[in-house]
């Protein structure tokens, strides 16, 4: 028996030793070296689908580019420094990849210090079959020559210069060296003084603008990439810019600018080049010589790129006013002369002293008096006629736009230009837009244009957030303009005119239906009145009248539109009958969306060059289960028999579908809250036999992560069926309760399967870091009732939390809440209505709805009133319902607050005014409530600077750790930090890799 116990003890000890060590929680310091694929621009599939490139970037260390074969394990890894945005490109034949290599993070930081010099970017060119690398220094931009794929062009920065921070100013030459690298021979040719370069689609032609010192040899050149012959199409002592090829590559447009001493801005003309099959033909339109048609005092605008009509008969461009140069007036000139006299006063005094005729004191006094009088005259003459001007802004009650809005849009207003065109055959200029109808856009095929004007409604819209426009139809052959819609209501973007691919009709929204307008016949008819569904977005709870669900798109033949009713996709014909006289009727493409509560919510445009949806080809869409939170991809085949086939349907977040340009190779992404996003490849049109391509977040396995996610169903106090996402803490044990952070921002339960990439956000919040550190996280949905935005949070959040408590995961004695901006408002309001939360962190909260209504949204310069009445505020004007404003303002219930509050509000907040945070903080302080407000100098609505993001992320977790986990409270919370001790306090908190 004794031996048995000994053996048992041995096996138990061995078992204990063999157990793997629990993985550590991820700390905020670990985020510094966390590598992950960027959300945007971090991946690319080669045209033949055989190669996939993706970037792994970090916060404060260097990134790397992984080039992965899609059919086997071949992989190349290249360090690319610390990019703000990765730049890479495959050649069209998929034999090469070129990408930028940036300065290392430590070198960038050194260069940013006083006396530091910018470090120029490099470009690596890699031959994919051999992994042979060619390196180029000082590269500003690069491009392969389109479909031809025989050359790589590299535009260099100036010698000794780093990455440009903006265009050169004044008359400084903008040109630099251009390298043309022959991919077959590896030979390089240098072209000097190149300002802009652009290949046509085929890659047969390279357009160059030359910009040299003193404009010597400036011009536009065309290089034939097959023969190497370069043609100078135009040259002058002028600036050439804005190269713009047609999509087909059969014509080129650009601008030519010359100085005119009479004006501040340059005179600009338009150049067009076409007929590349033989000898390229140049068309030049010079407004200065067209005194008959071109408006006086105007010129072509450099702020709009010129372009050809699809039939190559007309050039389109913008025009704007010439601004007269200021001239020195007479008095200013005289003042300059008088200044010269004034400089000789010392000499005059010296002469007085040397004047032997001054015998008496009286003589001397007279001479000095004369000198003083002369000096006074000089001073008066030197004073400009326009004395120092006051700095003042005049706010008038009839201003259509607030003065603050005009200030924000000042540059945009200065760059305002009006669409115009030049008919090459008739040599006639026609202005299409003007001060009456400022905005005109050409519909496809350039037969018609659509103009909008809100002048009659702009003031009212800036007050109540309800937007209206008059719509004009413009004949782009003659310039004739007709008003076809008066006071057209725009509850959302989709209510505005959506032109067809053939440019002959457009779709628009009115009331509760979509209408079709025939631009040729100038007729309109209701397109959806006989469809047995509604296209009104009933889930949009903003104060807008019957907004529509979005348009999926036009068919490529313009004979149908695809519309969403929020669940299904409907194919709606635009003709009443087909060519054989058969009556055409709308039909439901997806069939089961509304029935099974599945949303067919997004169509993937797999061909970036498509012009409308080809209904003869399969349509790929993203599908989402409203109540299950499943998602996936489906394929719709609209042939003789309609087939809708789900291809992927999982408890995961699935999307980002793309297709190789020249092959049936598809890539899509998949993630869950507990597994980072990875990209998968399939060679099947049905997306079968998927293969994982990426190893995103390579450090993932080093840390402890959430044990999973649960969906919580509940009903609001107003009877709305809602859901919340509950994320379990790392190391979760059944039956054990955990400290929990409740986070919210309108409806976010759809994020149940979204992986939260560890990061320093602008709000300090990251659910993955909290769950890794032993917190549960609950995210309930909120829906809103008009005139009760704060109470809506009470009616939705509290029932959601009570439902989540029934799971047994949440410790009801250790719950904290957090939200930012609108979520910060919900937080500051909730703690005035309940004491069930033990801690609260509110970022940039609205706290006084009355004062907030009358403040300015500084980032845009608009009035908050319009946001309150027409958007997120969900309130009427305060004088229409004062009680609603009092009822829903945290400041009016501040005496009820018992919850410790951490406030974040920055002094340069351009969304929620800094005074909102100060007002709540000072009220709580006066009532001796526990509150600390963090103010980061110069920061806007969210934190942008990396040191500030790191600092607040750590502080917020320290706050919750103290309140919900019982850890010692940090000194900045328990005692505060005196101003004189602040610098030392901050130095002690800095953490780096």
Residue pairs with C-beta under 8 A, 6 or more apart in sequence:
22 704
22 731
23 701
23 702
23 703
23 704
23 730
24 702
24 703
24 704
25 703
25 704
25 730
25 772
25 773
25 774
26 34
26 703
26 704
26 758
26 768
26 769
26 772
26 773
27 773
28 760
28 769
28 950
28 953
28 954
28 957
28 991
29 991
29 993
30 699
30 703
30 758
31 59
31 758
31 759
31 760
31 769
32 58
32 59
32 60
32 61
32 991
32 992
32 993
33 58
33 59
33 60
33 61
33 699
33 993
34 58
34 59
34 697
34 699
34 757
34 758
34 759
35 56
35 57
35 58
35 63
35 64
35 697
35 698
35 699
36 56
36 57
36 676
36 696
36 697
36 757
36 758
37 43
37 54
37 55
37 56
37 57
37 677
37 679
37 694
37 696
38 55
38 57
38 86
39 757
41 85
41 86
42 54
42 55
42 57
42 86
43 52
43 53
43 54
43 55
43 667
43 679
43 694
44 52
44 53
44 54
44 88
44 89
44 90
45 51
45 52
45 70
45 658
45 659
45 660
45 665
45 667
46 52
46 53
46 90
46 94
46 97
46 128
46 660
47 90
47 92
47 93
47 94
47 660
47 661
47 662
47 663
48 93
48 94
48 660
48 661
48 662
48 663
48 665
49 70
49 660
49 662
49 663
49 664
49 665
49 681
49 683
50 69
50 70
50 71
50 94
50 663
50 665
51 67
51 68
51 69
51 70
51 90
51 94
51 97
51 128
52 67
52 68
52 69
52 70
52 667
52 679
52 681
52 693
52 694
53 65
53 66
53 67
53 68
53 88
53 90
53 97
53 99
54 65
54 66
54 68
54 679
54 693
54 694
54 696
55 63
55 64
55 65
55 66
55 80
55 83
55 86
55 88
56 63
56 64
56 66
56 696
56 698
57 63
57 82
57 83
57 86
59 759
59 760
59 946
60 105
60 946
60 992
60 993
61 82
61 105
61 993
62 79
62 80
62 81
62 82
62 104
62 105
63 79
63 80
63 81
63 82
63 83
63 86
64 77
64 78
64 79
64 80
65 77
65 78
65 80
65 86
65 88
65 99
66 75
66 76
66 77
66 694
66 695
67 75
67 76
67 77
67 78
67 97
67 126
67 128
68 74
68 75
68 693
68 694
69 75
70 665
70 681
70 691
70 693
76 126
76 131
78 99
78 101
78 124
78 126
78 133
79 101
80 86
80 99
80 100
80 101
80 102
81 101
81 102
81 103
81 104
81 105
81 107
81 108
82 102
82 103
82 104
82 105
82 108
83 100
83 102
84 102
86 99
86 100
87 99
87 100
88 97
88 98
88 99
88 100
89 97
89 98
89 99
89 142
89 143
89 144
90 96
90 97
91 97
91 98
91 144
91 149
91 152
91 183
92 144
92 146
92 147
92 148
92 149
92 203
92 661
93 149
94 128
94 662
95 127
95 128
95 129
95 149
95 183
96 125
96 126
96 127
96 128
96 144
96 149
96 152
96 183
97 125
97 126
97 128
98 123
98 124
98 125
98 126
98 142
98 144
98 152
99 123
99 124
99 126
100 121
100 122
100 123
100 139
100 142
101 121
101 122
101 123
101 124
102 108
102 121
102 122
103 111
103 119
103 121
107 119
108 119
110 116
111 117
111 118
111 119
111 162
117 162
118 161
118 162
118 163
118 165
119 162
119 163
120 137
120 138
120 139
120 157
120 161
120 162
120 163
121 138
121 139
121 140
121 157
121 162
121 163
122 135
122 136
122 137
122 138
122 139
123 135
123 136
123 139
123 142
123 154
124 133
124 134
124 135
124 136
125 133
125 134
125 135
125 136
125 152
125 181
126 132
126 133
126 134
134 181
134 186
136 142
136 154
136 179
136 181
137 156
138 156
138 157
138 158
138 159
138 161
139 154
139 155
139 156
139 157
140 155
140 156
140 157
140 163
140 164
140 176
141 154
141 155
141 197
142 152
142 153
142 154
142 155
143 152
143 153
143 197
143 198
143 199
144 151
144 152
144 153
144 199
144 203
145 151
145 152
145 153
145 199
145 203
145 204
145 206
145 225
146 199
146 200
146 201
146 202
146 203
146 204
146 249
147 201
147 202
147 203
148 202
148 203
148 204
148 225
148 226
149 183
149 203
150 182
150 183
150 184
150 203
150 225
151 180
151 181
151 182
151 183
151 203
151 225
152 180
152 181
152 183
153 178
153 179
153 180
153 181
153 197
153 199
153 206
154 178
154 179
154 181
155 176
155 177
155 178
155 194
155 197
156 176
156 177
156 178
156 179
157 163
157 164
157 176
158 176
167 174
168 174
171 215
173 193
173 211
173 212
173 213
173 214
173 215
174 195
174 211
174 239
175 192
175 193
175 194
175 195
175 209
175 210
175 211
175 212
176 193
176 194
176 195
177 190
177 191
177 192
177 194
178 190
178 191
178 192
178 194
178 197
178 208
179 188
179 189
179 190
180 188
180 189
180 190
180 191
180 206
181 187
181 188
182 188
182 189
191 208
191 223
192 212
193 210
193 211
193 212
193 217
194 208
194 209
194 210
194 211
195 209
195 210
195 211
195 240
195 241
196 207
196 208
196 209
196 240
196 241
196 242
196 243
197 206
197 207
197 208
197 209
197 243
198 206
198 207
198 243
198 244
198 245
198 252
199 205
199 206
199 207
199 225
199 245
200 207
200 245
200 249
200 250
200 252
200 276
201 245
201 247
201 248
201 249
202 249
203 225
204 224
204 225
204 226
204 249
204 276
205 222
205 223
205 224
205 225
205 249
205 252
205 276
206 222
206 223
206 225
207 220
207 221
207 222
207 243
207 245
207 252
207 254
207 273
208 220
208 221
208 222
208 223
209 218
209 219
209 220
209 221
209 240
209 241
209 243
209 254
210 217
210 218
210 219
210 220
210 221
210 235
210 240
211 218
211 239
211 240
212 218
215 236
215 237
215 238
215 239
216 237
217 235
218 235
218 236
218 237
218 238
218 239
218 240
219 232
219 233
219 234
219 235
219 236
219 240
220 232
220 233
220 234
220 235
220 240
220 243
220 254
220 256
220 271
220 273
221 230
221 231
221 232
221 233
222 230
222 231
222 233
222 252
222 273
222 280
223 229
223 230
223 231
224 230
224 231
231 280
233 271
233 273
233 280
233 282
234 240
234 256
234 271
234 282
234 284
236 256
236 258
237 258
238 256
238 257
238 258
239 256
239 257
239 258
239 266
240 254
240 255
240 256
240 257
240 271
241 254
241 255
241 257
241 302
242 253
242 254
242 255
242 302
242 305
242 306
243 252
243 254
244 252
244 253
244 254
244 305
244 306
244 307
245 251
245 252
246 252
246 307
246 308
246 310
246 312
247 609
250 274
250 276
250 312
251 272
251 273
251 274
251 276
251 308
251 312
252 272
252 273
252 274
253 270
253 271
253 272
253 273
253 305
253 306
253 307
253 308
253 315
253 317
254 270
254 271
254 306
255 268
255 269
255 270
255 271
255 300
255 302
255 306
255 317
256 268
256 269
256 270
256 271
256 284
257 266
257 267
257 268
257 269
257 302
258 266
258 267
258 268
258 269
259 266
259 267
260 266
260 267
260 322
261 325
262 322
262 324
262 325
263 322
263 323
263 324
263 325
264 323
264 324
264 325
265 299
265 322
265 323
266 299
266 302
267 287
267 288
267 299
267 322
268 287
268 299
268 300
268 301
268 302
269 284
269 285
269 286
269 287
269 288
269 300
270 284
270 285
270 300
270 306
270 315
270 317
270 422
271 282
271 283
271 284
271 285
272 282
272 283
272 284
272 285
272 306
272 308
272 315
272 424
273 280
273 281
273 282
273 283
274 280
274 281
274 283
274 308
274 312
275 281
283 315
283 424
285 300
285 315
285 422
285 429
287 294
287 298
287 299
287 300
287 319
287 429
288 299
290 429
293 428
293 429
293 430
294 319
294 429
295 319
295 431
297 321
297 322
298 319
298 320
298 321
298 322
299 319
299 320
299 322
300 306
300 317
300 318
300 319
301 317
301 318
301 319
301 320
301 415
301 417
303 318
303 320
303 415
303 417
304 317
304 318
304 417
304 419
306 315
306 316
306 317
307 315
307 316
307 317
308 314
308 315
308 316
309 315
309 316
309 421
309 442
309 446
309 476
310 444
310 445
310 446
311 445
311 446
312 424
313 423
313 424
313 425
314 421
314 422
314 423
314 424
314 446
314 476
315 421
315 422
315 424
316 419
316 420
316 421
316 442
316 446
317 419
317 420
317 421
317 422
318 417
318 418
318 419
318 420
319 417
319 418
319 420
319 431
320 415
320 416
320 417
320 418
328 336
329 385
331 381
331 384
331 385
332 384
332 385
334 381
335 381
335 382
335 383
335 384
338 377
338 378
338 381
338 382
339 378
339 382
341 374
341 378
342 375
342 378
342 379
342 382
345 371
345 374
345 375
348 371
348 374
349 371
352 358
352 364
352 367
352 368
352 371
355 367
357 363
358 364
358 367
393 403
393 407
394 403
395 402
395 403
398 459
399 406
399 459
400 455
400 458
400 459
400 462
401 409
401 458
401 462
401 861
402 462
402 856
402 861
402 862
402 863
404 856
404 858
404 861
404 862
405 462
405 860
405 861
405 862
406 413
406 861
407 861
408 859
408 860
408 861
409 861
416 438
418 431
418 432
418 433
418 434
418 435
418 438
418 440
419 432
419 433
419 440
419 441
419 442
419 449
420 429
420 430
420 431
420 432
420 433
421 429
421 430
421 432
421 476
421 479
422 428
422 429
422 430
423 429
423 430
430 478
430 479
431 479
432 440
432 449
432 451
432 474
432 476
432 479
432 481
433 439
433 440
433 451
436 453
436 455
437 451
437 452
437 453
437 472
437 481
438 453
439 451
439 452
439 453
440 449
440 450
440 451
440 472
440 474
441 449
441 450
441 451
442 448
442 449
442 476
443 449
443 450
443 499
443 500
443 503
443 506
443 519
444 499
444 500
444 501
444 502
444 503
444 611
445 502
445 503
445 504
446 476
446 503
447 476
447 477
447 503
447 504
447 519
448 473
448 474
448 475
448 476
448 499
448 503
448 504
448 519
449 473
449 474
449 475
449 476
450 471
450 472
450 473
450 474
450 497
450 499
450 506
451 471
451 472
451 473
451 474
451 481
452 469
452 470
452 471
452 472
452 496
453 469
453 470
453 472
454 461
454 467
454 468
454 469
454 470
456 468
456 470
456 487
457 467
457 468
457 469
457 487
460 466
460 468
461 467
461 468
461 866
462 862
462 863
462 866
463 863
463 865
463 866
463 869
464 865
464 866
464 869
464 870
464 877
465 543
465 865
465 866
465 867
465 868
465 869
465 870
465 871
466 489
466 544
466 545
466 869
466 870
467 489
467 490
467 491
467 870
468 487
468 488
468 489
468 490
469 485
469 487
469 488
469 490
469 496
470 483
470 485
470 486
470 487
470 488
471 483
471 484
471 485
471 488
471 497
471 508
472 481
472 482
472 483
472 484
473 481
473 482
473 484
473 519
473 522
474 480
474 481
475 481
482 522
484 517
484 522
485 508
488 495
488 508
488 510
489 495
489 510
489 545
490 496
491 509
491 544
491 545
491 546
491 547
491 548
492 537
492 540
492 544
492 547
492 548
494 509
494 547
494 548
494 549
494 550
494 551
495 508
495 509
495 510
495 547
495 548
496 508
497 506
497 507
497 508
497 517
498 506
498 507
498 508
498 551
498 554
499 505
499 506
500 506
500 507
500 554
500 558
500 574
500 612
501 554
501 555
501 556
501 557
501 558
501 611
501 612
502 557
502 558
503 519
504 518
504 519
504 520
504 558
505 516
505 517
505 518
505 519
505 520
505 558
505 574
506 516
506 517
506 519
507 514
507 515
507 516
507 517
507 527
507 551
507 554
507 561
508 514
508 515
508 517
509 515
509 548
511 546
512 534
512 535
512 536
512 546
513 526
513 527
513 528
513 529
513 535
514 526
514 527
514 528
514 535
514 548
514 551
514 561
514 563
514 572
515 524
515 525
515 526
515 527
516 524
516 525
516 527
516 574
517 523
517 524
518 524
527 561
527 572
527 574
528 535
528 563
528 572
528 586
530 585
530 586
531 570
531 572
531 586
533 565
533 568
533 570
533 588
533 594
534 565
535 548
535 549
535 563
535 564
535 565
536 546
536 547
536 548
536 549
537 547
537 548
537 549
537 566
538 566
539 566
540 547
541 783
541 784
541 785
541 786
541 874
542 870
542 871
542 872
542 874
543 786
543 869
543 870
543 871
543 873
543 874
543 875
543 876
544 870
549 563
549 564
549 565
549 566
550 564
551 561
551 562
551 563
551 564
552 561
552 562
552 563
552 564
552 569
552 603
552 613
553 561
553 562
553 603
553 612
553 613
554 560
554 561
554 562
554 612
554 613
555 561
555 562
555 612
555 613
555 614
555 615
556 610
556 611
556 612
556 613
556 614
556 615
557 612
557 615
558 574
558 612
559 573
559 574
559 575
560 571
560 572
560 573
560 574
560 615
561 571
561 572
561 574
562 569
562 570
562 571
562 572
562 589
562 603
562 613
563 569
563 570
563 572
564 570
564 600
564 601
565 593
565 594
566 599
567 590
567 593
567 594
567 597
567 598
567 599
567 600
568 588
568 589
568 590
568 591
568 592
568 593
568 594
568 600
569 588
569 589
569 590
569 593
569 600
569 603
569 621
569 636
570 586
570 587
570 588
570 589
571 586
571 587
571 589
571 615
571 638
572 586
573 584
573 585
573 586
575 584
576 583
576 584
577 583
577 584
578 584
587 642
589 619
589 636
589 638
589 642
589 644
590 600
590 621
590 634
590 636
590 644
591 642
591 644
592 598
592 644
593 599
593 600
597 625
597 626
597 627
598 623
598 624
598 625
598 626
599 623
599 624
599 625
599 626
600 621
600 622
600 623
600 634
601 621
601 622
601 623
601 624
602 621
602 622
602 655
603 613
603 619
603 620
603 621
604 620
604 621
604 622
604 657
604 658
606 620
606 657
606 658
606 659
607 659
613 619
615 638
616 638
616 639
618 635
618 636
618 637
618 685
619 635
619 636
619 637
619 638
620 633
620 634
620 635
620 636
620 657
621 633
621 634
621 635
621 636
622 631
622 632
622 633
622 634
622 654
622 655
622 657
623 631
623 632
623 633
623 634
623 646
623 649
624 630
624 631
624 750
625 631
627 713
627 723
628 651
628 711
629 651
629 711
629 723
629 725
629 749
629 750
629 752
629 753
630 649
630 650
630 651
630 652
631 649
631 650
631 652
631 653
631 654
631 655
631 753
632 646
632 647
632 648
632 649
632 650
632 654
633 646
633 647
633 648
633 654
633 655
633 657
633 668
633 687
634 644
634 645
634 646
634 647
635 643
635 644
635 645
635 647
635 685
635 686
636 642
636 643
636 644
636 645
637 643
637 644
637 645
645 686
647 686
647 687
647 688
648 654
648 668
648 687
650 670
651 672
651 753
652 670
652 671
652 672
652 753
653 670
653 671
653 672
653 677
653 753
653 754
653 755
654 668
654 669
654 670
655 668
655 669
656 667
656 668
656 669
656 679
657 666
657 667
657 668
658 666
658 667
658 668
659 665
659 666
659 667
660 666
664 683
664 684
664 685
665 681
665 682
665 683
666 681
666 682
666 683
666 684
666 685
666 687
667 679
667 680
667 681
667 682
667 693
668 679
668 680
668 682
668 687
668 690
669 677
669 678
669 679
669 680
670 677
670 678
670 680
671 677
671 678
671 753
671 754
671 755
672 709
672 753
672 755
673 706
673 708
673 709
673 727
673 752
673 753
673 754
673 755
673 756
673 768
674 705
674 706
674 707
674 708
674 709
674 755
675 700
675 755
676 696
676 697
676 700
676 755
676 757
677 696
677 755
677 757
678 692
678 693
678 694
678 695
678 696
679 692
679 693
679 694
679 696
680 690
680 691
680 692
680 693
681 690
681 691
681 693
682 688
682 689
682 690
682 691
683 689
697 757
703 772
704 730
704 731
704 772
705 730
705 768
705 771
705 772
706 727
706 728
706 729
706 730
706 732
706 768
706 771
706 772
707 728
707 729
707 730
707 731
707 732
708 727
708 728
708 732
709 725
709 726
709 727
709 728
709 752
709 753
710 725
710 726
710 728
710 807
710 809
711 723
711 724
711 725
711 726
711 749
711 752
712 723
712 724
712 725
712 726
712 778
712 780
712 800
712 803
712 804
712 807
713 721
713 722
713 723
713 803
714 722
714 723
714 724
714 780
714 799
714 800
714 802
714 803
714 804
715 721
715 722
715 799
716 722
716 783
716 795
716 796
716 799
716 800
717 794
717 795
717 796
717 798
717 799
718 785
718 795
720 783
720 796
722 749
722 780
722 781
722 782
722 783
722 796
722 799
722 800
723 749
723 780
723 781
724 749
724 778
724 779
724 780
724 781
724 800
724 803
724 804
725 748
725 749
725 751
725 752
725 778
725 779
726 776
726 777
726 778
726 779
726 804
726 807
726 809
726 810
727 767
727 771
727 776
727 777
727 778
727 779
728 771
728 776
728 809
729 738
729 771
729 773
729 774
729 775
729 776
730 771
730 772
730 773
730 774
731 774
732 738
732 776
732 809
734 808
735 808
737 808
737 809
737 810
737 811
737 812
737 814
738 774
738 775
738 776
738 809
738 810
738 811
738 814
739 774
739 775
739 776
739 811
739 814
739 815
739 816
739 960
739 964
739 965
740 775
740 776
740 777
740 778
740 804
740 809
740 810
740 811
740 814
740 815
740 816
740 964
741 767
741 770
741 775
741 776
741 777
741 778
741 815
741 816
741 817
741 818
741 960
742 777
742 778
742 779
742 780
742 797
742 801
742 815
742 816
742 817
742 818
742 837
743 765
743 767
743 777
743 778
743 779
743 817
743 818
743 819
743 823
744 779
744 780
744 781
744 782
744 793
744 797
744 817
744 819
744 823
744 826
745 819
745 820
745 821
745 822
745 823
746 781
746 782
746 784
746 822
747 781
747 782
747 783
748 779
748 781
749 779
749 780
749 781
751 779
755 768
756 766
756 767
756 768
757 768
758 766
758 768
758 769
759 766
760 766
760 946
760 949
760 950
760 953
761 942
761 949
761 953
762 941
762 942
762 943
762 944
762 949
763 820
763 843
763 904
763 942
763 943
764 841
764 843
764 904
764 943
764 949
764 952
764 953
764 955
764 956
765 818
765 820
765 843
765 956
766 953
767 777
767 779
769 953
769 957
770 777
770 957
770 960
771 777
773 957
774 965
775 960
775 964
776 809
776 810
778 800
778 801
778 804
778 810
780 796
780 797
780 800
780 801
780 804
781 796
781 800
782 792
782 793
782 796
782 797
782 826
783 792
783 796
784 792
784 874
785 791
785 792
785 795
785 874
786 874
786 875
786 876
787 874
787 875
787 876
787 881
787 884
787 888
788 795
788 874
788 884
788 887
788 888
789 825
789 872
789 873
789 874
789 875
789 888
790 825
790 826
790 829
790 833
790 849
790 887
790 888
790 889
790 890
791 833
791 887
791 888
792 874
793 826
793 829
793 830
794 829
794 830
794 833
794 834
797 817
797 826
797 830
798 830
798 834
798 836
801 810
801 815
801 836
804 810
805 812
812 836
813 838
814 838
814 964
814 965
815 836
815 837
815 838
815 964
816 837
816 838
816 839
816 840
816 841
816 960
816 963
816 964
817 827
817 830
817 831
817 837
817 839
817 840
817 841
818 827
818 840
818 841
818 842
818 843
818 956
819 825
819 826
819 827
819 842
819 843
819 845
820 842
820 843
820 844
820 904
820 942
821 843
821 844
821 845
821 911
821 912
821 941
821 942
822 846
822 872
823 843
824 842
824 843
824 844
824 845
824 846
824 904
824 912
825 842
825 845
825 846
825 847
825 890
827 840
827 841
827 842
827 845
828 840
828 842
828 845
828 846
828 847
828 890
828 901
828 920
829 888
829 889
829 890
829 893
830 837
830 840
831 837
831 840
831 890
831 897
831 898
831 899
831 901
832 890
832 893
832 894
832 896
832 897
833 893
833 896
835 898
835 899
837 899
838 899
838 900
838 963
838 964
839 899
839 900
839 902
839 959
839 960
839 963
839 964
840 899
840 900
840 901
840 902
841 901
841 902
841 903
841 904
841 956
841 959
841 960
842 901
842 902
842 903
842 904
843 903
843 904
843 905
843 942
844 904
844 905
844 906
844 909
844 911
844 912
844 916
844 917
844 941
844 942
845 890
845 903
845 905
845 912
845 916
845 917
845 920
846 852
846 912
846 916
847 889
847 890
847 891
847 916
847 917
847 919
847 920
848 889
848 890
848 891
848 892
848 916
848 919
848 920
849 868
849 873
849 875
849 878
849 885
849 888
849 889
850 878
850 885
850 886
850 889
851 915
851 916
851 919
852 864
852 868
852 912
852 913
852 916
853 864
853 865
853 868
853 873
853 875
853 877
853 878
853 885
854 863
854 864
854 865
855 864
855 913
855 915
855 916
856 862
856 863
856 864
856 913
857 863
857 864
857 867
857 910
857 911
858 909
858 910
858 911
858 913
859 910
859 911
859 940
859 941
860 910
864 873
865 877
867 873
868 874
868 875
868 877
869 875
869 876
869 877
875 881
875 884
875 885
875 888
876 884
878 884
878 885
886 892
890 920
891 919
891 920
891 923
894 920
894 923
894 924
894 927
894 929
895 927
897 924
897 927
897 929
898 929
900 930
900 931
900 959
900 963
901 924
901 929
901 930
901 931
901 932
902 931
902 932
902 934
902 955
902 956
902 959
902 973
903 917
903 920
903 921
903 931
903 932
903 933
903 934
904 917
904 933
904 934
904 936
904 952
904 956
905 912
905 914
905 916
905 917
905 918
905 921
905 933
905 934
905 935
906 914
906 935
906 936
906 937
906 938
906 939
906 940
906 941
906 943
907 914
907 935
907 936
907 937
907 938
907 939
908 914
908 937
908 938
908 939
908 940
909 917
909 939
909 940
909 941
910 940
910 941
911 940
911 941
912 941
914 935
917 933
917 935
918 933
921 931
921 933
924 931
925 931
932 959
932 972
932 973
932 976
934 952
934 955
936 943
936 945
936 948
936 951
936 952
939 945
939 948
943 949
943 952
947 990
950 991
951 986
951 989
954 989
954 991
955 970
955 972
958 967
958 970
958 973
959 970
959 973
961 967
962 968
962 969
962 970
962 973
971 977
971 985
972 985
977 985
